[in-house]
Amino acid sequence: MRNYTVSAWSPRMRGWSQRADLLYTATSPDAIRVRDSKTKTDVLTFTPDAWTSFVGLVTSGDVDFDAIAS
């Protein structure tokens, strides 16, 4: 497994619902890793197929993030 240094993380999104959090990603051929700008240790890891499905679900508008956050 690749060791992801700080320089490997790239900013990707701003403004999830009413929040102004910045997400960072680190990618490799076998994984996409995502973390919040405020958290350097908690990381979500997706396979490329799972990432594609996740992004499709989020962009479809079928997820109520306000309900999840409460």
Buried (B, 14 or more C-beta within 10 A) or exposed (E): EEEBEEEBBEEEEEEBEEEEEBBBBBBEEEBBBBBBEEEEEEBBBBEEEEBEEBEEEEEEEEEEEEEEEE
